[in-house]
Amino acid sequence: MIPATCGGYVLRFSRQTPEVLRAVYFATLAHDGQRRRYTNEPYIVHPLAVATGVSEYVEFPQLTMAAVLHDVMEDCNVKYFELDELFGQAVATLVRDCTDVYTSKDFPHLKREERKLLEAKRIGEAGFGVAVIKAFDLLDNWPSIKLHDPKFAKVYLAEKQMLIPHMLNLPLALKRRLEKEIE
């Protein structure tokens, strides 16, 4: 594996196809100016970490592309049709399926706990690719939340512990890793 760079960040994906690097470039531009809540790092650090975990776990370039793009619809106002045109239907669908549906904006009448349960059920039915991306998303987010926001960490922990049993398409080894690290 030969590391590549994008925006000053070293990429260590196991399969750095031109399509994967194009998705990294797109995500870097889409998240430009965004910062991570607790660490103040450029936000792109998170999608790159998720994509790195996914690419080390399974060598499937479309899954790595979706992992690096997993927050662009939710956080950058990128539309499904744009992803479909640029990266194909499979990648666009994975990104869409990783995007929260049951948001407080769209479902203000539901309590957070109700929305998270509906989201857990939806993610559980979404398939292998979404489950793997979500697993690495949780694995990357949890340490900074636990370290920097102990009060919210309790809420987050309960939500993720509720989510994991619904992730029926998640391979058992990855599910066990999640259960071990998210405690």
N, C-alpha and C positions, 0 to 999 in steps of 0.2 A: 504494500500500500504506500503510495507516494502522496504525502500531504499536499493539498492545494490551499490557496488562500482566497478569501473574499472579504473585502472591507476590513482587512487587517486581522481577520480571524482565521486560524488554521483549521482546515476541514480534514477530518480523519475518517471519512466514510470508507467502508470496505470496497464499495463500487462507485467510483466517481465518474459516472457517465456524463456526457455533455448535457443530457436532459436533467440530471440531478443538479449539476452546477448551474444550469439555467434557472431551476426552481430556487436554489440558494440565492442567486442574484436577485430574483423577483422578490423573495421574502425579505431580503436585506433592504431593498428599496421600499417595500410596503411598510416595513416596521421602522423606517428611518425616523429618528427623533423620539421614538418611544423608549422608555426606561423601565427596568424591572422595579416593582414596588419596593422590595425590601433591600435590594443590593445596589440599586441605582445604576446597574450595568446597562449597556445598550440591550434592548429587548431581544434582538436577534440571537443573543447568546442562548436563550431558552429554546427556540425552535432548532437551533443547531445541535444543542445537547440532546434533544428528543430524537432528532434525525440520526445522530451518531449512535445512540442506543439501539434504535430500530435497525440501522444498517449492520451493526455488529451482531444482532440477534438473527436476522433473516436477510439474505441477499436477494432483494427484490427491489430494483430501482424505483418502481412506481410507488412502493410503500415508503421508501426513503423520501421521495419527492413530496408525498402527501404529509409526511411527518414534519418536514421543514416548512410546509405551507399551512400546517394545521390550525393556526390562529388568524390567518389573513382575512377570512370572511367575518369572523367575530370581532376582531380588533382593528381592522384596516378598511372596512367597508368594500372589500373586494367581492365581486358578485360571482355566483356559480358559473354563469355563461362565460365570464372572462377566463376562469380557470379551465373550463372545458375547451375553449378555443386555444389557449396557450399550452395546456398540458394533457389534454384528452379527458374523456368522460370518466375513466377509471380513477384518475387522480382527483378530479373535481368532485366526484361522488364520495371518495374517502374523506376529503377535506370537509365537505358539507356534513357528512355523518359524524365528524368529530366536533362540529360546531354546536354549541348549546342551543336547544330549541325552546326549552321551558325557562325562559328568562323572566325576570321581574317586570321588564318592560312589556313583554307580550302576554304575560299571565299575572297581572297585578293582584288578582283576586285569590291567588294561591300563596300559601305561606312558603317560605324558603324550603322547609323540610319536605313539603308536598312536591314542590318543583324538582328537588334533587332526587326524590324517589322516582318520579316519572322519567327524569333524565337517566337514572341508573337502569331502568327497565328498557328504555330506548337504546342505550349504549349496548346493553346485554344482547339485544337482537340485531345489532348492526353488523356483526361479522368479525372474522379473524383480524383483518387489517386495522379496523377501528379499535378493536380491543388492544392490540399490540401498541398502537400509537398512544392510546389513552394510558396504558400502563407506564410507558416511558415518560409521558407527560407528568403523571403523578410522582414517579420516582425523581424527576428533576425538580418539581415544585416543593415537595414535602420538606426537604432539609432546610430551606430558607424560611419557610413558614414556621416550622418548629423552632428555629433559632431566633427569629426576629419578632414573632407575634404569638406568644404562648396562649393568649386568650383565644384568638381565632383558630389556632392550631387544634384546639379541642373540638371546635365546630367542624373544621376541615377533616379531621381524623374520623369523626363519626360519619360524615358524608361519604368518605372514601371507603370506610369499612362496610358501609351499606352498599356501595357500588360493586366492590370486588366479587361478592357472590353472584351478582347478575352477569358478570363477564364470562358467560358460558363458552365463548369461542376462544378464550385465552388459554394457551398451553399451560398445563399443570405446573411445570417448572417456573414459568414466569409468574403465575398466580401465587405460588408459594413464596417467591422472592418478594412480591408486592406485600403479601401478608406479613412477612418477616420485617420488612423495612418500614411499613406504614403501621407502626404500633405505638 
